[in-house]
């Protein structure tokens, strides 16, 4: 299980493009393809937890969009 602040390091370890925590949060809130709805992600204190085994394929298959 990972939290938003841990995801950038996990992306780098998986040899994927590193994203900022802010961008990852934005994707979680706005991308309909985000695999775990925020209201279904378990919370520990103020931190939401996500299963990296579910998130990694999302980031691997995601098409980057230029803003």
Residue pairs with C-beta under 8 A, 6 or more apart in sequence:
1 42
1 49
1 50
1 51
1 52
2 10
2 49
2 50
2 51
2 52
2 55
3 47
3 48
3 49
3 50
4 21
4 24
4 25
4 28
4 47
4 48
5 21
7 19
7 21
7 24
7 50
7 55
8 18
8 19
8 20
8 21
8 24
10 52
10 55
10 56
11 17
11 18
11 19
11 59
12 18
14 56
14 59
14 60
16 56
16 59
16 60
17 64
19 27
19 59
27 34
28 34
28 36
28 38
29 38
33 58
33 62
34 58
35 54
35 55
35 57
35 58
36 50
36 51
36 54
36 55
38 48
41 48
41 49
41 50
42 48
42 49
43 49
